[in-house]
Amino acid sequence: LDPNHISLYVGIPFCPTRCAYCSFVSRTIGKRTELLEPYLEALLKELRHTGRLLATSGKTVRTIYIGGGTPTTLTSTQMETLLKCIRESFDLSRCIEFTVEGGRPDTLDEDKLRTIFEHGADRMSINPQTMEDHVLRACGRPHKAADVLRAYSEAVDAGFKAINMDLIAGLPQDNFDGFKRSLDS
């Protein structure tokens, strides 16, 4: 990045449940989503304002990362609203990477992935943390390794060519062999 290039981070501080290892500032919402809409409304205002400020600054957006929490806690409709606002508020003509953190595969489906891709994101981050089902349970993650593979396949079908997956070494009840199996998966 040169001095006139910036990276835009958009935080969605909500998760369906709290993972045992997590230290991020986020709100566990479970099925109680009443804070999502007010947060999204405030975020859209902030994005529009920031876009206006940026337009006069001489700075250029080169990368965007929507992270969390778990951004895909948002519904497909909410995600579409967010992505449209970003595209309308910022000049993305020189943006080289636009990532949405899918985080947990239990928050992803074909419709949401297609919505994300069709509205400009070109990179998806799906974070299994491990491919060992017993370790996932120990961490408080309700999905299974098979859900990760499903989400990956659906992301490819939606059009994503760049998909990353995060693994974490040293999770509760994991060991060297389990981590190696996760890497090999």
C-alpha positions as CSV (number, residue, x, y, z in Angstrom):
1,L,0.0,0.0,0.0
2,D,1.2,3.5,-0.7
3,P,0.4,6.3,1.7
4,N,-2.8,7.2,-0.2
5,H,-4.2,3.6,-0.1
6,I,-6.4,2.4,2.7
7,S,-8.0,-0.8,3.8
8,L,-11.6,-0.6,5.0
9,Y,-12.6,-2.9,7.9
10,V,-16.4,-3.2,8.6
11,G,-17.1,-4.9,11.9
12,I,-20.2,-7.0,12.7
13,P,-19.9,-7.7,16.4
14,F,-22.5,-10.5,16.6
15,C,-22.3,-14.3,16.8
16,P,-24.9,-17.0,17.2
17,T,-23.0,-18.4,20.2
18,R,-19.7,-17.8,21.9
19,C,-16.8,-20.1,21.1
20,A,-14.7,-21.2,24.1
21,Y,-11.5,-19.7,22.7
22,C,-12.9,-16.3,21.5
23,S,-11.5,-13.0,22.8
24,F,-13.2,-10.8,20.2
25,V,-15.7,-8.1,21.3
26,S,-19.0,-9.5,20.2
27,R,-22.5,-10.1,21.4
28,T,-23.9,-13.6,21.5
29,I,-27.4,-13.3,20.0
30,G,-28.6,-16.9,19.6
31,K,-32.2,-16.4,18.4
32,R,-32.5,-12.9,19.9
33,T,-31.6,-10.7,17.0
34,E,-33.3,-7.4,18.1
35,L,-30.0,-5.6,18.2
36,L,-29.0,-6.4,14.6
37,E,-31.3,-4.0,12.8
38,P,-30.5,-0.9,15.0
39,Y,-26.8,-1.8,14.7
40,L,-27.1,-2.1,10.9
41,E,-28.9,1.2,10.6
42,A,-26.2,3.0,12.6
43,L,-23.5,1.2,10.6
44,L,-25.0,2.3,7.2
45,K,-25.1,5.9,8.4
46,E,-21.4,5.6,9.5
47,L,-20.4,4.1,6.2
48,R,-22.2,6.8,4.1
49,H,-20.5,9.5,6.2
50,T,-17.1,7.9,6.0
51,G,-17.5,7.5,2.2
52,R,-18.2,11.2,1.9
53,L,-15.1,12.0,3.9
54,L,-13.0,9.6,2.0
55,A,-14.1,11.0,-1.4
56,T,-12.5,14.4,-0.5
57,S,-9.4,12.9,1.1
58,G,-7.4,11.7,-1.9
59,K,-7.3,8.2,-0.4
60,T,-8.1,5.1,-2.4
61,V,-9.8,1.9,-1.0
62,R,-7.6,-1.0,-1.9
63,T,-9.0,-3.8,0.3
64,I,-12.2,-4.3,2.3
65,Y,-12.7,-6.9,5.0
66,I,-16.1,-7.5,6.7
67,G,-15.3,-9.2,9.9
68,G,-16.7,-9.8,13.3
69,G,-18.0,-11.5,15.4
70,T,-19.6,-13.5,12.6
71,P,-20.8,-11.1,9.8
72,T,-22.9,-13.9,8.3
73,T,-25.1,-13.7,11.3
74,L,-26.8,-11.1,9.1
75,T,-29.6,-12.4,7.0
76,S,-29.2,-12.4,3.2
77,T,-31.3,-9.3,3.0
78,Q,-29.4,-7.5,5.7
79,M,-26.1,-8.5,4.0
80,E,-27.4,-7.3,0.6
81,T,-28.3,-3.9,2.2
82,L,-24.8,-3.6,3.8
83,L,-23.0,-4.6,0.6
84,K,-25.0,-2.1,-1.5
85,C,-24.3,0.6,0.9
86,I,-20.5,-0.1,0.7
87,R,-20.6,-0.1,-3.1
88,E,-22.7,3.2,-3.2
89,S,-20.5,5.0,-0.5
90,F,-17.0,4.1,-1.7
91,D,-15.2,4.2,-5.0
92,L,-14.1,0.6,-5.4
93,S,-12.7,0.9,-8.9
94,R,-9.2,0.3,-7.5
95,C,-10.1,-2.2,-4.8
96,I,-8.1,-5.4,-5.3
97,E,-9.7,-7.6,-2.6
98,F,-13.1,-7.6,-1.0
99,T,-13.4,-10.2,1.7
100,V,-16.4,-11.3,3.8
101,E,-15.7,-13.4,6.8
102,G,-18.2,-16.3,6.6
103,G,-16.8,-17.5,9.9
104,R,-19.0,-20.3,10.9
105,P,-20.4,-22.6,8.3
106,D,-23.7,-22.9,10.2
107,T,-24.4,-19.3,9.2
108,L,-23.8,-19.9,5.5
109,D,-26.2,-21.1,2.9
110,E,-26.4,-21.0,-0.9
111,D,-28.6,-17.9,-1.0
112,K,-26.3,-15.9,1.4
113,L,-23.1,-16.9,-0.4
114,R,-24.6,-16.0,-3.8
115,T,-25.8,-12.6,-2.4
116,I,-22.4,-11.8,-1.1
117,F,-20.6,-12.8,-4.3
118,E,-23.1,-11.0,-6.6
119,H,-22.7,-7.8,-4.5
120,G,-19.0,-7.5,-5.0
121,A,-17.1,-9.6,-2.5
122,D,-14.5,-11.7,-4.3
123,R,-13.0,-13.6,-1.3
124,M,-14.7,-15.7,1.3
125,S,-13.2,-16.6,4.6
126,I,-14.8,-19.8,6.1
127,N,-13.3,-20.6,9.5
128,P,-13.7,-24.2,10.6
129,Q,-10.9,-23.8,13.3
130,T,-10.7,-27.6,13.2
131,M,-12.0,-30.5,11.2
132,E,-12.4,-32.7,14.3
133,D,-16.0,-32.9,15.4
134,H,-15.2,-33.6,19.1
135,V,-13.0,-30.5,19.2
136,L,-15.7,-28.4,17.6
137,R,-18.1,-29.6,20.4
138,A,-15.5,-28.8,23.1
139,C,-15.2,-25.3,21.7
140,G,-18.9,-24.7,21.6
141,R,-19.2,-24.7,17.9
142,P,-22.4,-26.4,16.8
143,H,-21.4,-27.3,13.3
144,K,-19.5,-30.4,12.1
145,A,-16.6,-30.9,9.7
146,A,-19.1,-32.0,7.1
147,D,-20.8,-28.5,7.3
148,V,-17.4,-26.9,6.4
149,L,-17.1,-29.0,3.3
150,R,-20.7,-28.1,2.3
151,A,-20.1,-24.4,2.9
152,Y,-16.9,-24.6,0.8
153,S,-18.7,-26.3,-2.0
154,E,-21.5,-23.8,-1.9
155,A,-19.0,-20.9,-1.9
156,V,-17.4,-22.3,-5.1
157,D,-20.8,-22.8,-6.7
158,A,-21.6,-19.1,-5.8
159,G,-18.6,-18.0,-7.8
160,F,-15.8,-17.5,-5.2
161,K,-12.4,-18.3,-6.6
162,A,-10.6,-17.1,-3.4
163,I,-11.6,-19.0,-0.3
164,N,-9.5,-19.1,2.8
165,M,-10.0,-21.3,5.9
166,D,-8.6,-20.6,9.4
167,L,-7.4,-23.4,11.7
168,I,-6.4,-22.9,15.3
169,A,-3.7,-25.1,16.9
170,G,-4.1,-26.1,20.5
171,L,-7.8,-26.0,20.8
172,P,-9.4,-27.9,23.8
173,Q,-9.3,-31.6,23.3
174,D,-7.2,-31.3,20.1
175,N,-3.8,-32.9,19.7
176,F,-1.0,-33.1,17.1
177,D,-2.7,-35.9,15.2
178,G,-6.1,-34.2,15.2
179,F,-4.5,-30.9,14.0
180,K,-2.6,-32.8,11.3
181,R,-5.9,-34.5,10.1
182,S,-7.5,-31.0,10.0
183,L,-4.7,-29.8,7.8
184,D,-5.0,-32.8,5.6
185,S,-8.8,-32.3,5.2
